[in-house]
Amino acid sequence: MAATEKDIKKALREVKDPELGLDLVVLGLIYDIEIDGGKVDATISLTSPMCPVAGQIVEDVKTAIEGVDGVDSAEVELTFDPPWTPERISPLVRSSLGL
C-alpha cells in the first residue's frame, strides 16, 4: 500500500526541533511533501539558518520518512525560502508558547 501525506506527517511528528522541543510538523517546518510511488521528496526549513544541528535534523527527517510503510526512498531538501516565522505555528500552539 502506498504511503500518504498523512502517514509521512505522522512519522515526522517524531522529529523534534532541539531548541524548542516541538516537532517539525507543529512548528510548520514541513513546507512540501511529494509522493511518487515509493519515493518521497520533502522540503523542510529550520527555525534558524544558523542551526548547528541542521545536518542531523535533515538526516532524522529522511530516516523518519523511510521508516513509513510503502516508502522505498526519501530525499530531503532544506530551504529558507520563504524564511520560517512563528506565524507558521498553529495559533493554538503559538498562544500556549506565548508567541
N, C-alpha and C positions, 0 to 999 in steps of 0.2 A: 504494500500500500504506500502511496506517495505521501511524503510529509507535507503538511500545510503550514501556512504562515503562523497560525495559532500554535502549532507544535513547536516551531522554531522559537517563537517568543516565550513560550513556557520554559524551554531549555535555557534561554538567555536570562531568565529571571534568577538563575543561579550565579550569574556573573555579576559581581559587586564592584562598584567604584570604591577603591580602598580608602579614599579620603572621606567620602560621605556615608559609606556603609550601606548604600542603597543600590538596588540592581539597575542595570543599564536600561531596561525597558521602562521602569518607573521614572527614571531620570530623563527620558526622552532622547537617549543617546543612540537609539537604533533608527537610522534615517531611512533605510530601504532594505527589503528582503526580496530577492528574486529566486524563484524555484523553477528549475528546468529538469524534470525527471528527478534523478538522484543528486543533481548538482545544485548547490545553493550559493548564491552570491549575496553577501551582506555588506551594507555600507553603514559604518558607525562613526561616531565622533566621541570626543572626550570632553570633560568639563574644562580642561585647560590644554592648550597646545604644548605647554611645558611639562606635561605629566611625565614623571620619571619612570613610571611603570607602563607606559603606552604599549611597548612590545609584549609585555606579559598579558595585558588585557586583550590585545588582538589575538594572541595565542589561546587564551581562555575562551574567547568567543568562538574561534574556529573549532576547538575541542568540544565545546557545548553543542554546536550545530551538528558536528559529525557524530555525536552520540545519539542523535534523534533517529528513530526507526525510519527507514526509507531514504536516508541521506547517505550517499556514497562519498561525496567530497564537498568541501566548502572553501570558498575564497572570501577573505575579509578585507575590505578596503577602508582605510582610515581617512576621514575628510574633516576639514574645518570650514567647509563652505556649504551652507551658511554656518557661522560660528554658533556654538551651543550657548544658550542663555537659560536662566532658571524658568523662563516662560514656557519652556518645553516640558516642564514637570506638570503633572496634572494639578489643577487648582487645589484639590483637597489635600494632596501630599504637600504642596507648596505652603499652604497655610499651617499645616502641622509642623513644618520646619521653620516657620516664622519668616518665610521669604515673600 
